[in-house]
Structure formats: structure tokens, C-alpha cells
Amino acid sequence: MSESDKHQGHKETGAETGAETGAGTGAGTGADTDTDGVLAEVGPRLRRIRKERGATLAGLSSATGISVSTLSRLESGLRKPSLELLLPIARAHQVPLDELVGAPQVGDPRIRAAKPIVMHGRTHWPLTRQPGGLQAYKVLEPQRKLEPEPRTHEGYEWLYVLSGRLRLVLGEHDVVLGAGEAAEFDTRVPHWFGSTGEGPAEFLSLFGRQGERMHVRARPKKRGEDD
């Protein structure tokens, strides 16, 4: 092989190497851009989730051990999120880490709760994954005798009875819903629902996250009471 042929071979190899390097650099730049975009959304998402839960920066700091200033910088985008910071925040908010970073859901779309949630004597099965916004639960109300204690809060609620009978007190109304019946109402109206005392009831409940923050309690007037 002549010196001229060798020189030409070196030039072609260099061009190929340069092309491969350029392609790799371009791909890396695109990936970095995508990552930067995802990270830029973490701060606003952290702020939104915290406010939906009614938590303050000071309260979250106490729950996570992360300083208020660091949490504030995270939410404003001035501090780059890391696993060491996001894990305790996810635990404090009781949400999957994926929801803090906005990772797309993949795989099996079916929702399987690790275990049901028992609140106020009722068993709840979560039917939604995303924090905030509209939440759906399947609820089992056991047979028991309860005195209605109507409450009010911001929002709107929808109930659908799957089986059994469910008592609903709404303002001046006191009704019983049977299987296949539904009710919807403004939760600023004093309301309560629970067992009729005649057997268990299974129903679906849809409500906004703000519905967890009960702040006004009002008892219904007993029959025979004067206005």
C-alpha cells in the first residue's frame, strides 16, 4: 500500500470517528434536554402537592428533616432535586416517588391497593392513583348504630350504593339510598352518611382532596325542635 493510500485511509477513519462522536454528542444533548425539562417540573409539582395537602413548609420540614430554605429552593427550582431529598418528601406526603417527578405510568393499568384503609370504622379501597384532584374510593360501611353528625367543607361529593342501604342526612333531608341509587351534593351543605343500623352497605365515593379537611360541624335539628 502506498503512502498516499495510507493517508487516505486515515482521513476516512477519522471522518467516521468524528461522525460517530458527533451523533453520540447530539443524542446526549437531546437526553440532557429531556432530563432538564423533567427536573424543571419537579419544583412546581412539589409545591402543588404540598398545598393540596394543606401542609406548610415548616410542617414539611419537621416531617422530613429538610430545612425550610432547602424545601423553598426545591419548589422554586433553585435547588436541583435529588433522591436524598425526594424520598423523605414522598414519604411525608404518602405518595409514590414517581408522582413527584412526573414519571409516566407504564405496565398494568389495574389499581391494586396494598391494603385497605380503615377510617372512622369504615374500610376504604382507593380507586385512584394521582394525588389531589378528584379521588375515588370503594367503601364498606359496617352495620352499626350511629348518631348523625353533619359537617361541611368546600367541594362536591358523589355517592353510589353498590349493595345494602346507606343513610344520608343532607341539610333538612334524611333519606336512605338503596343499591343502584346515587346522590350528589354540595358539601358546603351540612351532611352526614352512614349505616342505617339494618346491615352493612357498600358504596362508591368520589370527592376532591379538599374534602379531607373538615372544618365546620353542625348538628341537625331534632324532630320537634323549634326554629
N, C-alpha and C positions, 0 to 999 in steps of 0.2 A: 504494500500500500504506500502510495506516495505521500509526502509531507502535506501536499495540498488536500488529498483525500482525508488525512487525519484531522487537519484543521477544520474541514467542513463538517466532519462527524462531531467534533467538539462543539461547534456552533449549534448543530441541530439538537444535541443532548441538552445544551444549556437552554435552548428555547423551550424544549419540552418541560424541563425542570421549572423554568420560570412560569410556564402556563399552569402547571400543577400547583405551584406555590400561590400564584395569583388566584386560582379557583378556590383553594383552601382558605385564603385570606378573606375572599369575598363571602364564602359560606360562614366563616366565623363572625364576620361583621354583621351578617343577617341574623345569626343566632343571638349575638350580643344585643342587637336592637330589639329583638323579641323579648329577651330577658329583661331589658331595661323597661320595656313597656309594661310587663307584668309587675315588676317591682314598683313602678310608679303608681300602680293602682292599689297597692297594699295599704298605704297610709290612709287614703280616703275610706277604704273598706274597714280598717280598724276603727276609725272614728265613728262610722255609721253603726257598726255592730255594738260598740260601747254605748252610744246614745240610745239605740233601740232597747238596750237592757237597763237604761236609766242609771248607768254607772258613771262616776266621776273619775277624773284622772287620779285623784288622791286615793279613792277607793280601790281602783285597779292597781295602783302602786302598792298598796297594802297587801292585796291578794297575791301579787306576783313577785314582789321584792325588787321590782324595776323602778328606778327613780321617776318622779313626775316629769322631770325635764327630758329624760330619755323617751318616755312614752309620748310626750308632746312632740318631740323631734321626729319620732317614728310616724305619727299621724300627719305631720306637715310635710313629710318627705325629706327632711333634712338629715335623717339618720337612716342608713341602709338597713333593711330588715335582715335578721339572721335567725338561724334555727334556735339559738340560745334565747333569743328574745320572744320569738313567736310561740314556742312551745308552752311557756307558762301563761301567756295571754290566751292561747286556745283552751288551756285547762281552766282558767278563771272564767271564761265565757261559756265553757262546756260545749264547744263546737269542734269539729274536725279541723286539723291543720289545713286541709285542702280548701276549706271555706275562707280562711284568712288570706290565702294567696290567690284565690280565684281559679284553682285548678279545674279543668273541665271534668265532668263526671263521665266515666267510661265503664264498660262492663255491664254486669247485671243491673237493670234498672229497678228491680224489685227492692222494696224497703223492708229490711228485717231489723226490728229493734232488738238490741242485745238483751234487754229485759224490760218488762212493762214498768211504768212509773205509777206509784201509788201516792195520791194526794187527796187529803180530806176524806179518806175512806174509799175513794174511787180508784179504779185501775184504769190507767191511760196507756194506749198504744200509739206512739207518734206515727203519722202517715205522711209527714213532710220532712225534708232534709235541710232546706235552706233556713238560716236564721232570719228573724224579722219577717215582716210582711204577713201574709195570710198563713195561719197554722191550722192543720187538720189533725184530729185525734179520734180514735175509736175508744169509747169509754164504757166501762161496766159499772153501773150503779147497783150496789147490793141492796137486798131487802132490809129496810131499817125504818125506824120512826124518827123523823127529824122535824124540828120547828123551823119554818122558813125564816131566813134572814136576808131579805133583799139587799142588794148592793148596786152601786152604779160605777161606771168608768167610761172612758172615751172608747168609742169603737162601735162595731156592729157584730152581731153573732147569729149563727145559723145552726139549728139542731135538726137531726133526722133520726127518728127512732127505728132501730132495726128489729128489736124484739122487746116484749114486756110493755110496761106502761110507765111514763115519766111525767111527774107533776111539774108544772111551770106556773110560777107566780110572776106576773108582769104588770106592774102598776096596780090597778084595781081588778085585774083579771086573775083568776085562779082556775087553771084548766089542766086536763090530763091528756097527754098525747099517747096514742097507741101506735103499734107497729105500722110503718108506712106513712106516718104523719110527720110533717115538718113544721118548724116555726122559725121566723126570722124577726129580729127586733133591734132597735137602737139601744145600746147598752147604757145610755145615759138615763134611761127609764129604770127605776128600781126593779130588780129582777132576781129570781132565785129558781133553781130547778133541782129536783132530786127524787128520791124514792116516794112512791105512793104508800109504802108500807105493805103492799099486797104481793110483792115479788120483785126479783131483780129486773133491771132494764139495761138494754144495750143500745147505744146510740152513737151517732157521729156528731162531732162538734167542730165548727170552723170559726176561728176568731183571729183578730190581729194580735201581734205580740204585746201591744199596749194593754190588752185585756188582762195581763197578769198583775198589773199594778192597781189593785182595788184601793180606792182612797175615800169613798163615802159610803156609809152604811145607813140604811133606812129600814125600819121595821114596818110591815103592812099594818093597816088598822084592823083591829079585831072586829068581828061582826057585832053590831050593836053599839059600837063606839060612835059618839057624836063627832061631827066635823069640827 
